[in-house]
């Protein structure tokens, strides 16, 4: 009377601990140009202190991570984004 895997009811979700595959949102949605004049979009890529989030967290490819960093730096220079943000989000 061995119970098969289908007979066993899990008390918790068996997919806990499995990580989703990261993807580059620019490649997925076909975004070619990152506009430095759109601070609402660029704020997704900086943390509460105003620092750029790394690729391993955002999932961006190297090409688009460089473009994001350039756009954020241009927006900071023009005063659209703060250099230092205390509890920015």
PDB file of N, CA, C and O in Angstrom:
ATOM      1  N   UNK A   1       0.836  -1.184   0.000  1.00  0.00           N
ATOM      2  CA  UNK A   1       0.000   0.000   0.000  1.00  0.00           C
ATOM      3  C   UNK A   1       0.882   1.251   0.000  1.00  0.00           C
ATOM      4  O   UNK A   1       0.790   2.071   0.913  1.00  0.00           O
ATOM      5  N   UNK A   2       1.713   1.397  -0.988  1.00  0.00           N
ATOM      6  CA  UNK A   2       2.552   2.585  -1.112  1.00  0.00           C
ATOM      7  C   UNK A   2       1.740   3.681  -1.787  1.00  0.00           C
ATOM      8  O   UNK A   2       1.109   3.462  -2.821  1.00  0.00           O
ATOM      9  N   UNK A   3       1.769   4.856  -1.188  1.00  0.00           N
ATOM     10  CA  UNK A   3       1.019   5.991  -1.736  1.00  0.00           C
ATOM     11  C   UNK A   3       1.812   6.607  -2.881  1.00  0.00           C
ATOM     12  O   UNK A   3       3.020   6.816  -2.766  1.00  0.00           O
ATOM     13  N   UNK A   4       1.146   6.889  -3.959  1.00  0.00           N
ATOM     14  CA  UNK A   4       1.818   7.542  -5.080  1.00  0.00           C
ATOM     15  C   UNK A   4       1.893   9.048  -4.819  1.00  0.00           C
ATOM     16  O   UNK A   4       1.291   9.565  -3.878  1.00  0.00           O
ATOM     17  N   UNK A   5       2.633   9.721  -5.662  1.00  0.00           N
ATOM     18  CA  UNK A   5       2.830  11.166  -5.483  1.00  0.00           C
ATOM     19  C   UNK A   5       1.509  11.922  -5.641  1.00  0.00           C
ATOM     20  O   UNK A   5       1.317  12.966  -5.017  1.00  0.00           O
ATOM     21  N   UNK A   6       0.597  11.404  -6.472  1.00  0.00           N
ATOM     22  CA  UNK A   6      -0.685  12.074  -6.664  1.00  0.00           C
ATOM     23  C   UNK A   6      -1.569  11.979  -5.421  1.00  0.00           C
ATOM     24  O   UNK A   6      -2.415  12.843  -5.189  1.00  0.00           O
ATOM     25  N   UNK A   7      -1.373  10.935  -4.629  1.00  0.00           N
ATOM     26  CA  UNK A   7      -2.188  10.745  -3.434  1.00  0.00           C
ATOM     27  C   UNK A   7      -1.751  11.633  -2.275  1.00  0.00           C
ATOM     28  O   UNK A   7      -2.542  11.918  -1.375  1.00  0.00           O
ATOM     29  N   UNK A   8      -0.501  12.070  -2.294  1.00  0.00           N
ATOM     30  CA  UNK A   8       0.035  12.874  -1.196  1.00  0.00           C
ATOM     31  C   UNK A   8      -0.441  14.315  -1.359  1.00  0.00           C
ATOM     32  O   UNK A   8      -0.238  14.925  -2.408  1.00  0.00           O
ATOM     33  N   UNK A   9      -1.060  14.846  -0.341  1.00  0.00           N
ATOM     34  CA  UNK A   9      -1.514  16.232  -0.346  1.00  0.00           C
ATOM     35  C   UNK A   9      -0.484  17.077   0.385  1.00  0.00           C
ATOM     36  O   UNK A   9      -0.105  16.778   1.517  1.00  0.00           O
ATOM     37  N   UNK A  10      -0.036  18.138  -0.280  1.00  0.00           N
ATOM     38  CA  UNK A  10       0.965  19.004   0.314  1.00  0.00           C
ATOM     39  C   UNK A  10       0.293  20.016   1.237  1.00  0.00           C
ATOM     40  O   UNK A  10      -0.771  20.552   0.926  1.00  0.00           O
ATOM     41  N   UNK A  11       0.933  20.265   2.373  1.00  0.00           N
ATOM     42  CA  UNK A  11       0.417  21.258   3.299  1.00  0.00           C
ATOM     43  C   UNK A  11       0.794  22.673   2.863  1.00  0.00           C
ATOM     44  O   UNK A  11       0.099  23.642   3.169  1.00  0.00           O
ATOM     45  N   UNK A  12       1.907  22.765   2.143  1.00  0.00           N
ATOM     46  CA  UNK A  12       2.327  24.065   1.638  1.00  0.00           C
ATOM     47  C   UNK A  12       2.578  23.937   0.140  1.00  0.00           C
ATOM     48  O   UNK A  12       2.583  22.835  -0.410  1.00  0.00           O
ATOM     49  N   UNK A  13       2.781  25.053  -0.496  1.00  0.00           N
ATOM     50  CA  UNK A  13       3.007  25.079  -1.933  1.00  0.00           C
ATOM     51  C   UNK A  13       4.338  24.404  -2.259  1.00  0.00           C
ATOM     52  O   UNK A  13       5.367  24.815  -1.723  1.00  0.00           O
ATOM     53  N   UNK A  14       4.355  23.375  -3.125  1.00  0.00           N
ATOM     54  CA  UNK A  14       5.620  22.704  -3.437  1.00  0.00           C
ATOM     55  C   UNK A  14       6.557  23.550  -4.290  1.00  0.00           C
ATOM     56  O   UNK A  14       7.715  23.181  -4.483  1.00  0.00           O
ATOM     57  N   UNK A  15       6.075  24.674  -4.800  1.00  0.00           N
ATOM     58  CA  UNK A  15       6.919  25.524  -5.641  1.00  0.00           C
ATOM     59  C   UNK A  15       7.614  26.629  -4.849  1.00  0.00           C
ATOM     60  O   UNK A  15       8.246  27.509  -5.434  1.00  0.00           O
ATOM     61  N   UNK A  16       7.501  26.587  -3.523  1.00  0.00           N
ATOM     62  CA  UNK A  16       8.163  27.586  -2.691  1.00  0.00           C
ATOM     63  C   UNK A  16       9.669  27.371  -2.791  1.00  0.00           C
ATOM     64  O   UNK A  16      10.154  26.246  -2.668  1.00  0.00           O
ATOM     65  N   UNK A  17      10.377  28.422  -3.007  1.00  0.00           N
ATOM     66  CA  UNK A  17      11.830  28.337  -3.119  1.00  0.00           C
ATOM     67  C   UNK A  17      12.310  28.283  -4.560  1.00  0.00           C
ATOM     68  O   UNK A  17      13.494  28.498  -4.819  1.00  0.00           O
ATOM     69  N   UNK A  18      11.418  28.000  -5.504  1.00  0.00           N
ATOM     70  CA  UNK A  18      11.809  28.010  -6.910  1.00  0.00           C
ATOM     71  C   UNK A  18      11.788  29.443  -7.404  1.00  0.00           C
ATOM     72  O   UNK A  18      10.810  30.163  -7.202  1.00  0.00           O
ATOM     73  N   UNK A  19      12.859  29.854  -8.047  1.00  0.00           N
ATOM     74  CA  UNK A  19      12.955  31.223  -8.527  1.00  0.00           C
ATOM     75  C   UNK A  19      12.500  31.298  -9.977  1.00  0.00           C
ATOM     76  O   UNK A  19      12.755  30.395 -10.775  1.00  0.00           O
ATOM     77  N   UNK A  20      11.823  32.390 -10.298  1.00  0.00           N
ATOM     78  CA  UNK A  20      11.414  32.608 -11.670  1.00  0.00           C
ATOM     79  C   UNK A  20      12.616  33.071 -12.484  1.00  0.00           C
ATOM     80  O   UNK A  20      13.543  33.687 -11.958  1.00  0.00           O
ATOM     81  N   UNK A  21      12.580  32.767 -13.757  1.00  0.00           N
ATOM     82  CA  UNK A  21      13.667  33.163 -14.647  1.00  0.00           C
ATOM     83  C   UNK A  21      13.613  34.670 -14.853  1.00  0.00           C
ATOM     84  O   UNK A  21      12.555  35.225 -15.150  1.00  0.00           O
ATOM     85  N   UNK A  22      14.756  35.327 -14.695  1.00  0.00           N
ATOM     86  CA  UNK A  22      14.815  36.757 -14.937  1.00  0.00           C
ATOM     87  C   UNK A  22      14.847  36.996 -16.440  1.00  0.00           C
ATOM     88  O   UNK A  22      15.342  36.165 -17.201  1.00  0.00           O
ATOM     89  N   UNK A  23      14.322  38.120 -16.852  1.00  0.00           N
ATOM     90  CA  UNK A  23      14.307  38.450 -18.268  1.00  0.00           C
ATOM     91  C   UNK A  23      14.564  39.935 -18.423  1.00  0.00           C
ATOM     92  O   UNK A  23      14.330  40.730 -17.512  1.00  0.00           O
ATOM     93  N   UNK A  24      15.050  40.285 -19.597  1.00  0.00           N
ATOM     94  CA  UNK A  24      15.279  41.692 -19.909  1.00  0.00           C
ATOM     95  C   UNK A  24      13.976  42.266 -20.447  1.00  0.00           C
ATOM     96  O   UNK A  24      13.514  41.859 -21.513  1.00  0.00           O
ATOM     97  N   UNK A  25      13.385  43.195 -19.729  1.00  0.00           N
ATOM     98  CA  UNK A  25      12.087  43.747 -20.138  1.00  0.00           C
ATOM     99  C   UNK A  25      12.193  44.544 -21.432  1.00  0.00           C
ATOM    100  O   UNK A  25      11.205  44.690 -22.151  1.00  0.00           O
ATOM    101  N   UNK A  26      13.383  45.061 -21.735  1.00  0.00           N
ATOM    102  CA  UNK A  26      13.555  45.832 -22.965  1.00  0.00           C
ATOM    103  C   UNK A  26      13.541  44.918 -24.184  1.00  0.00           C
ATOM    104  O   UNK A  26      12.950  45.253 -25.211  1.00  0.00           O
ATOM    105  N   UNK A  27      14.188  43.767 -24.069  1.00  0.00           N
ATOM    106  CA  UNK A  27      14.170  42.813 -25.178  1.00  0.00           C
ATOM    107  C   UNK A  27      12.797  42.164 -25.327  1.00  0.00           C
ATOM    108  O   UNK A  27      12.349  41.906 -26.444  1.00  0.00           O
ATOM    109  N   UNK A  28      12.135  41.904 -24.215  1.00  0.00           N
ATOM    110  CA  UNK A  28      10.832  41.240 -24.272  1.00  0.00           C
ATOM    111  C   UNK A  28       9.785  42.122 -24.938  1.00  0.00           C
ATOM    112  O   UNK A  28       8.994  41.638 -25.748  1.00  0.00           O
ATOM    113  N   UNK A  29       9.770  43.409 -24.606  1.00  0.00           N
ATOM    114  CA  UNK A  29       8.759  44.308 -25.144  1.00  0.00           C
ATOM    115  C   UNK A  29       9.251  45.113 -26.345  1.00  0.00           C
ATOM    116  O   UNK A  29       8.510  45.938 -26.879  1.00  0.00           O
ATOM    117  N   UNK A  30      10.487  44.884 -26.773  1.00  0.00           N
ATOM    118  CA  UNK A  30      11.003  45.545 -27.975  1.00  0.00           C
ATOM    119  C   UNK A  30      11.274  47.026 -27.801  1.00  0.00           C
ATOM    120  O   UNK A  30      11.128  47.795 -28.751  1.00  0.00           O
ATOM    121  N   UNK A  31      11.667  47.440 -26.608  1.00  0.00           N
ATOM    122  CA  UNK A  31      11.978  48.854 -26.358  1.00  0.00           C
ATOM    123  C   UNK A  31      13.390  49.127 -26.866  1.00  0.00           C
ATOM    124  O   UNK A  31      14.347  48.496 -26.416  1.00  0.00           O
ATOM    125  N   UNK A  32      13.520  50.062 -27.799  1.00  0.00           N
ATOM    126  CA  UNK A  32      14.823  50.368 -28.385  1.00  0.00           C
ATOM    127  C   UNK A  32      15.483  51.575 -27.711  1.00  0.00           C
ATOM    128  O   UNK A  32      16.701  51.605 -27.535  1.00  0.00           O
ATOM    129  N   UNK A  33      14.671  52.566 -27.337  1.00  0.00           N
ATOM    130  CA  UNK A  33      15.205  53.816 -26.812  1.00  0.00           C
ATOM    131  C   UNK A  33      14.708  54.034 -25.393  1.00  0.00           C
ATOM    132  O   UNK A  33      13.518  53.899 -25.109  1.00  0.00           O
ATOM    133  N   UNK A  34      15.625  54.369 -24.517  1.00  0.00           N
ATOM    134  CA  UNK A  34      15.283  54.661 -23.128  1.00  0.00           C
ATOM    135  C   UNK A  34      15.319  56.178 -22.966  1.00  0.00           C
ATOM    136  O   UNK A  34      16.377  56.795 -23.086  1.00  0.00           O
ATOM    137  N   UNK A  35      14.177  56.768 -22.697  1.00  0.00           N
ATOM    138  CA  UNK A  35      14.047  58.216 -22.640  1.00  0.00           C
ATOM    139  C   UNK A  35      14.489  58.732 -21.279  1.00  0.00           C
ATOM    140  O   UNK A  35      13.938  58.345 -20.248  1.00  0.00           O
ATOM    141  N   UNK A  36      15.484  59.606 -21.284  1.00  0.00           N
ATOM    142  CA  UNK A  36      15.977  60.169 -20.021  1.00  0.00           C
ATOM    143  C   UNK A  36      15.039  61.240 -19.486  1.00  0.00           C
ATOM    144  O   UNK A  36      15.208  61.690 -18.353  1.00  0.00           O
ATOM    145  N   UNK A  37      14.044  61.664 -20.282  1.00  0.00           N
ATOM    146  CA  UNK A  37      13.102  62.690 -19.849  1.00  0.00           C
ATOM    147  C   UNK A  37      11.860  62.106 -19.185  1.00  0.00           C
ATOM    148  O   UNK A  37      10.890  62.821 -18.935  1.00  0.00           O
ATOM    149  N   UNK A  38      11.891  60.792 -18.897  1.00  0.00           N
ATOM    150  CA  UNK A  38      10.758  60.114 -18.268  1.00  0.00           C
ATOM    151  C   UNK A  38      11.180  59.600 -16.888  1.00  0.00           C
ATOM    152  O   UNK A  38      11.548  58.433 -16.755  1.00  0.00           O
ATOM    153  N   UNK A  39      11.131  60.455 -15.860  1.00  0.00           N
ATOM    154  CA  UNK A  39      11.611  60.028 -14.535  1.00  0.00           C
ATOM    155  C   UNK A  39      10.743  58.960 -13.882  1.00  0.00           C
ATOM    156  O   UNK A  39      11.231  58.201 -13.045  1.00  0.00           O
ATOM    157  N   UNK A  40       9.460  58.888 -14.251  1.00  0.00           N
ATOM    158  CA  UNK A  40       8.597  57.856 -13.663  1.00  0.00           C
ATOM    159  C   UNK A  40       9.041  56.457 -14.082  1.00  0.00           C
ATOM    160  O   UNK A  40       8.930  55.514 -13.299  1.00  0.00           O
ATOM    161  N   UNK A  41       9.537  56.317 -15.294  1.00  0.00           N
ATOM    162  CA  UNK A  41      10.038  55.028 -15.768  1.00  0.00           C
ATOM    163  C   UNK A  41      11.412  54.736 -15.165  1.00  0.00           C
ATOM    164  O   UNK A  41      11.688  53.605 -14.764  1.00  0.00           O
ATOM    165  N   UNK A  42      12.268  55.746 -15.100  1.00  0.00           N
ATOM    166  CA  UNK A  42      13.643  55.538 -14.614  1.00  0.00           C
ATOM    167  C   UNK A  42      13.696  55.276 -13.115  1.00  0.00           C
ATOM    168  O   UNK A  42      14.658  54.685 -12.624  1.00  0.00           O
ATOM    169  N   UNK A  43      12.675  55.707 -12.386  1.00  0.00           N
ATOM    170  CA  UNK A  43      12.684  55.522 -10.933  1.00  0.00           C
ATOM    171  C   UNK A  43      12.567  54.041 -10.558  1.00  0.00           C
ATOM    172  O   UNK A  43      12.863  53.664  -9.424  1.00  0.00           O
ATOM    173  N   UNK A  44      12.137  53.200 -11.508  1.00  0.00           N
ATOM    174  CA  UNK A  44      12.066  51.757 -11.263  1.00  0.00           C
ATOM    175  C   UNK A  44      13.459  51.137 -11.115  1.00  0.00           C
ATOM    176  O   UNK A  44      13.611  50.066 -10.526  1.00  0.00           O
ATOM    177  N   UNK A  45      14.463  51.814 -11.651  1.00  0.00           N
ATOM    178  CA  UNK A  45      15.806  51.249 -11.689  1.00  0.00           C
ATOM    179  C   UNK A  45      16.731  51.834 -10.629  1.00  0.00           C
ATOM    180  O   UNK A  45      17.933  51.569 -10.654  1.00  0.00           O
ATOM    181  N   UNK A  46      16.204  52.618  -9.706  1.00  0.00           N
ATOM    182  CA  UNK A  46      17.015  53.131  -8.608  1.00  0.00           C
ATOM    183  C   UNK A  46      16.351  52.759  -7.290  1.00  0.00           C
ATOM    184  O   UNK A  46      15.130  52.616  -7.217  1.00  0.00           O
ATOM    185  N   UNK A  47      17.165  52.603  -6.248  1.00  0.00           N
ATOM    186  CA  UNK A  47      16.624  52.203  -4.950  1.00  0.00           C
ATOM    187  C   UNK A  47      16.270  53.434  -4.119  1.00  0.00           C
ATOM    188  O   UNK A  47      16.291  54.559  -4.617  1.00  0.00           O
ATOM    189  N   UNK A  48      15.946  53.205  -2.852  1.00  0.00           N
ATOM    190  CA  UNK A  48      15.473  54.291  -1.992  1.00  0.00           C
ATOM    191  C   UNK A  48      16.537  55.360  -1.757  1.00  0.00           C
ATOM    192  O   UNK A  48      16.218  56.532  -1.556  1.00  0.00           O
ATOM    193  N   UNK A  49      17.804  54.943  -1.785  1.00  0.00           N
ATOM    194  CA  UNK A  49      18.880  55.911  -1.572  1.00  0.00           C
ATOM    195  C   UNK A  49      19.254  56.661  -2.846  1.00  0.00           C
ATOM    196  O   UNK A  49      20.052  57.597  -2.795  1.00  0.00           O
ATOM    197  N   UNK A  50      18.695  56.268  -3.980  1.00  0.00           N
ATOM    198  CA  UNK A  50      19.000  56.927  -5.237  1.00  0.00           C
ATOM    199  C   UNK A  50      20.080  56.230  -6.035  1.00  0.00           C
ATOM    200  O   UNK A  50      20.541  56.761  -7.045  1.00  0.00           O
ATOM    201  N   UNK A  51      20.497  55.041  -5.599  1.00  0.00           N
ATOM    202  CA  UNK A  51      21.543  54.302  -6.314  1.00  0.00           C
ATOM    203  C   UNK A  51      20.926  53.437  -7.410  1.00  0.00           C
ATOM    204  O   UNK A  51      19.780  53.002  -7.307  1.00  0.00           O
ATOM    205  N   UNK A  52      21.701  53.200  -8.451  1.00  0.00           N
ATOM    206  CA  UNK A  52      21.244  52.324  -9.533  1.00  0.00           C
ATOM    207  C   UNK A  52      21.171  50.889  -9.045  1.00  0.00           C
ATOM    208  O   UNK A  52      22.057  50.421  -8.330  1.00  0.00           O
ATOM    209  N   UNK A  53      20.101  50.187  -9.436  1.00  0.00           N
ATOM    210  CA  UNK A  53      19.982  48.773  -9.096  1.00  0.00           C
ATOM    211  C   UNK A  53      20.833  47.948 -10.052  1.00  0.00           C
ATOM    212  O   UNK A  53      20.870  48.253 -11.244  1.00  0.00           O
ATOM    213  N   UNK A  54      21.514  46.917  -9.573  1.00  0.00           N
ATOM    214  CA  UNK A  54      22.380  46.117 -10.447  1.00  0.00           C
ATOM    215  C   UNK A  54      21.585  45.198 -11.364  1.00  0.00           C
ATOM    216  O   UNK A  54      20.388  44.980 -11.171  1.00  0.00           O
ATOM    217  N   UNK A  55      22.272  44.668 -12.359  1.00  0.00           N
ATOM    218  CA  UNK A  55      21.654  43.775 -13.342  1.00  0.00           C
ATOM    219  C   UNK A  55      21.113  42.512 -12.709  1.00  0.00           C
ATOM    220  O   UNK A  55      20.083  41.993 -13.140  1.00  0.00           O
ATOM    221  N   UNK A  56      21.789  42.015 -11.701  1.00  0.00           N
ATOM    222  CA  UNK A  56      21.353  40.757 -11.093  1.00  0.00           C
ATOM    223  C   UNK A  56      20.007  40.907 -10.392  1.00  0.00           C
ATOM    224  O   UNK A  56      19.328  39.910 -10.149  1.00  0.00           O
ATOM    225  N   UNK A  57      19.618  42.116 -10.067  1.00  0.00           N
ATOM    226  CA  UNK A  57      18.319  42.354  -9.446  1.00  0.00           C
ATOM    227  C   UNK A  57      17.269  42.718 -10.501  1.00  0.00           C
ATOM    228  O   UNK A  57      16.156  42.192 -10.474  1.00  0.00           O
ATOM    229  N   UNK A  58      17.618  43.611 -11.426  1.00  0.00           N
ATOM    230  CA  UNK A  58      16.639  44.051 -12.423  1.00  0.00           C
ATOM    231  C   UNK A  58      16.449  43.035 -13.537  1.00  0.00           C
ATOM    232  O   UNK A  58      15.360  42.950 -14.105  1.00  0.00           O
ATOM    233  N   UNK A  59      17.479  42.261 -13.865  1.00  0.00           N
ATOM    234  CA  UNK A  59      17.372  41.289 -14.939  1.00  0.00           C
ATOM    235  C   UNK A  59      17.654  41.871 -16.309  1.00  0.00           C
ATOM    236  O   UNK A  59      17.441  41.197 -17.316  1.00  0.00           O
ATOM    237  N   UNK A  60      18.126  43.101 -16.372  1.00  0.00           N
ATOM    238  CA  UNK A  60      18.423  43.720 -17.660  1.00  0.00           C
ATOM    239  C   UNK A  60      19.646  43.071 -18.296  1.00  0.00           C
ATOM    240  O   UNK A  60      20.521  42.546 -17.607  1.00  0.00           O
ATOM    241  N   UNK A  61      19.687  43.120 -19.625  1.00  0.00           N
ATOM    242  CA  UNK A  61      20.891  42.667 -20.313  1.00  0.00           C
ATOM    243  C   UNK A  61      21.942  43.767 -20.183  1.00  0.00           C
ATOM    244  O   UNK A  61      21.626  44.897 -19.809  1.00  0.00           O
ATOM    245  N   UNK A  62      23.181  43.431 -20.491  1.00  0.00           N
ATOM    246  CA  UNK A  62      24.282  44.377 -20.320  1.00  0.00           C
ATOM    247  C   UNK A  62      24.082  45.625 -21.175  1.00  0.00           C
ATOM    248  O   UNK A  62      24.324  46.745 -20.724  1.00  0.00           O
ATOM    249  N   UNK A  63      23.642  45.421 -22.398  1.00  0.00           N
ATOM    250  CA  UNK A  63      23.434  46.534 -23.330  1.00  0.00           C
ATOM    251  C   UNK A  63      22.427  47.537 -22.785  1.00  0.00           C
ATOM    252  O   UNK A  63      22.661  48.745 -22.823  1.00  0.00           O
ATOM    253  N   UNK A  64      21.316  47.037 -22.284  1.00  0.00           N
ATOM    254  CA  UNK A  64      20.276  47.937 -21.798  1.00  0.00           C
ATOM    255  C   UNK A  64      20.570  48.460 -20.399  1.00  0.00           C
ATOM    256  O   UNK A  64      20.093  49.536 -20.037  1.00  0.00           O
ATOM    257  N   UNK A  65      21.331  47.737 -19.616  1.00  0.00           N
ATOM    258  CA  UNK A  65      21.736  48.252 -18.301  1.00  0.00           C
ATOM    259  C   UNK A  65      22.630  49.479 -18.480  1.00  0.00           C
ATOM    260  O   UNK A  65      22.531  50.446 -17.725  1.00  0.00           O
ATOM    261  N   UNK A  66      23.498  49.426 -19.485  1.00  0.00           N
ATOM    262  CA  UNK A  66      24.348  50.592 -19.772  1.00  0.00           C
ATOM    263  C   UNK A  66      23.500  51.773 -20.216  1.00  0.00           C
ATOM    264  O   UNK A  66      23.753  52.908 -19.813  1.00  0.00           O
ATOM    265  N   UNK A  67      22.499  51.512 -21.045  1.00  0.00           N
ATOM    266  CA  UNK A  67      21.631  52.590 -21.514  1.00  0.00           C
ATOM    267  C   UNK A  67      20.797  53.170 -20.383  1.00  0.00           C
ATOM    268  O   UNK A  67      20.559  54.377 -20.342  1.00  0.00           O
ATOM    269  N   UNK A  68      20.352  52.318 -19.464  1.00  0.00           N
ATOM    270  CA  UNK A  68      19.595  52.798 -18.304  1.00  0.00           C
ATOM    271  C   UNK A  68      20.476  53.682 -17.432  1.00  0.00           C
ATOM    272  O   UNK A  68      20.037  54.737 -16.974  1.00  0.00           O
ATOM    273  N   UNK A  69      21.712  53.258 -17.202  1.00  0.00           N
ATOM    274  CA  UNK A  69      22.604  54.049 -16.355  1.00  0.00           C
ATOM    275  C   UNK A  69      22.902  55.400 -16.992  1.00  0.00           C
ATOM    276  O   UNK A  69      22.963  56.412 -16.294  1.00  0.00           O
ATOM    277  N   UNK A  70      23.089  55.428 -18.307  1.00  0.00           N
ATOM    278  CA  UNK A  70      23.315  56.696 -18.999  1.00  0.00           C
ATOM    279  C   UNK A  70      22.092  57.598 -18.895  1.00  0.00           C
ATOM    280  O   UNK A  70      22.224  58.799 -18.665  1.00  0.00           O
ATOM    281  N   UNK A  71      20.905  57.028 -19.064  1.00  0.00           N
ATOM    282  CA  UNK A  71      19.672  57.812 -18.982  1.00  0.00           C
ATOM    283  C   UNK A  71      19.455  58.363 -17.575  1.00  0.00           C
ATOM    284  O   UNK A  71      19.032  59.508 -17.415  1.00  0.00           O
ATOM    285  N   UNK A  72      19.744  57.555 -16.556  1.00  0.00           N
ATOM    286  CA  UNK A  72      19.593  58.014 -15.170  1.00  0.00           C
ATOM    287  C   UNK A  72      20.581  59.140 -14.879  1.00  0.00           C
ATOM    288  O   UNK A  72      20.227  60.122 -14.226  1.00  0.00           O
ATOM    289  N   UNK A  73      21.805  59.007 -15.355  1.00  0.00           N
ATOM    290  CA  UNK A  73      22.810  60.044 -15.121  1.00  0.00           C
ATOM    291  C   UNK A  73      22.441  61.346 -15.830  1.00  0.00           C
ATOM    292  O   UNK A  73      22.664  62.431 -15.294  1.00  0.00           O
ATOM    293  N   UNK A  74      21.876  61.237 -17.039  1.00  0.00           N
ATOM    294  CA  UNK A  74      21.439  62.441 -17.755  1.00  0.00           C
ATOM    295  C   UNK A  74      20.271  63.107 -17.030  1.00  0.00           C
ATOM    296  O   UNK A  74      20.221  64.332 -16.919  1.00  0.00           O
ATOM    297  N   UNK A  75      19.337  62.299 -16.539  1.00  0.00           N
ATOM    298  CA  UNK A  75      18.189  62.856 -15.819  1.00  0.00           C
ATOM    299  C   UNK A  75      18.636  63.519 -14.510  1.00  0.00           C
ATOM    300  O   UNK A  75      18.082  64.542 -14.108  1.00  0.00           O
ATOM    301  N   UNK A  76      19.632  62.935 -13.854  1.00  0.00           N
ATOM    302  CA  UNK A  76      20.162  63.558 -12.632  1.00  0.00           C
ATOM    303  C   UNK A  76      20.813  64.896 -12.956  1.00  0.00           C
ATOM    304  O   UNK A  76      20.639  65.876 -12.231  1.00  0.00           O
ATOM    305  N   UNK A  77      21.557  64.924 -14.043  1.00  0.00           N
ATOM    306  CA  UNK A  77      22.264  66.153 -14.425  1.00  0.00           C
ATOM    307  C   UNK A  77      21.282  67.281 -14.746  1.00  0.00           C
ATOM    308  O   UNK A  77      21.553  68.447 -14.459  1.00  0.00           O
ATOM    309  N   UNK A  78      20.137  66.929 -15.345  1.00  0.00           N
ATOM    310  CA  UNK A  78      19.130  67.939 -15.670  1.00  0.00           C
ATOM    311  C   UNK A  78      18.201  68.257 -14.498  1.00  0.00           C
ATOM    312  O   UNK A  78      17.370  69.161 -14.593  1.00  0.00           O
ATOM    313  N   UNK A  79      18.336  67.525 -13.401  1.00  0.00           N
ATOM    314  CA  UNK A  79      17.535  67.803 -12.219  1.00  0.00           C
ATOM    315  C   UNK A  79      16.194  67.092 -12.193  1.00  0.00           C
ATOM    316  O   UNK A  79      15.340  67.427 -11.372  1.00  0.00           O
ATOM    317  N   UNK A  80      15.990  66.127 -13.065  1.00  0.00           N
ATOM    318  CA  UNK A  80      14.727  65.381 -13.073  1.00  0.00           C
ATOM    319  C   UNK A  80      14.717  64.270 -12.031  1.00  0.00           C
ATOM    320  O   UNK A  80      13.662  63.897 -11.517  1.00  0.00           O
ATOM    321  N   UNK A  81      15.890  63.750 -11.726  1.00  0.00           N
ATOM    322  CA  UNK A  81      16.047  62.742 -10.665  1.00  0.00           C
ATOM    323  C   UNK A  81      17.051  63.269  -9.653  1.00  0.00           C
ATOM    324  O   UNK A  81      17.997  63.958 -10.034  1.00  0.00           O
ATOM    325  N   UNK A  82      16.871  62.964  -8.387  1.00  0.00           N
ATOM    326  CA  UNK A  82      17.834  63.425  -7.389  1.00  0.00           C
ATOM    327  C   UNK A  82      19.098  62.575  -7.388  1.00  0.00           C
ATOM    328  O   UNK A  82      19.052  61.384  -7.693  1.00  0.00           O
ATOM    329  N   UNK A  83      20.220  63.189  -7.047  1.00  0.00           N
ATOM    330  CA  UNK A  83      21.456  62.430  -6.886  1.00  0.00           C
ATOM    331  C   UNK A  83      21.378  61.565  -5.647  1.00  0.00           C
ATOM    332  O   UNK A  83      21.757  60.395  -5.667  1.00  0.00           O
ATOM    333  N   UNK A  84      20.881  62.151  -4.569  1.00  0.00           N
ATOM    334  CA  UNK A  84      20.727  61.436  -3.305  1.00  0.00           C
ATOM    335  C   UNK A  84      19.268  61.544  -2.919  1.00  0.00           C
ATOM    336  O   UNK A  84      18.728  62.644  -2.799  1.00  0.00           O
ATOM    337  N   UNK A  85      18.631  60.403  -2.725  1.00  0.00           N
ATOM    338  CA  UNK A  85      17.226  60.431  -2.349  1.00  0.00           C
ATOM    339  C   UNK A  85      17.034  59.755  -1.002  1.00  0.00           C
ATOM    340  O   UNK A  85      17.328  58.568  -0.858  1.00  0.00           O
ATOM    341  N   UNK A  86      16.555  60.482  -0.031  1.00  0.00           N
ATOM    342  CA  UNK A  86      16.240  59.891   1.271  1.00  0.00           C
ATOM    343  C   UNK A  86      14.811  59.365   1.211  1.00  0.00           C
ATOM    344  O   UNK A  86      13.852  60.135   1.152  1.00  0.00           O
ATOM    345  N   UNK A  87      14.688  58.055   1.228  1.00  0.00           N
ATOM    346  CA  UNK A  87      13.385  57.382   1.122  1.00  0.00           C
ATOM    347  C   UNK A  87      12.636  57.878  -0.112  1.00  0.00           C
ATOM    348  O   UNK A  87      11.535  58.421  -0.022  1.00  0.00           O
ATOM    349  N   UNK A  88      13.262  57.675  -1.253  1.00  0.00           N
ATOM    350  CA  UNK A  88      12.758  58.181  -2.538  1.00  0.00           C
ATOM    351  C   UNK A  88      11.430  57.567  -2.911  1.00  0.00           C
ATOM    352  O   UNK A  88      10.551  58.257  -3.426  1.00  0.00           O
ATOM    353  N   UNK A  89      11.268  56.277  -2.660  1.00  0.00           N
ATOM    354  CA  UNK A  89      10.039  55.590  -3.107  1.00  0.00           C
ATOM    355  C   UNK A  89       9.012  55.566  -2.009  1.00  0.00           C
ATOM    356  O   UNK A  89       7.919  55.033  -2.196  1.00  0.00           O
TER     357      UNK A  89
END
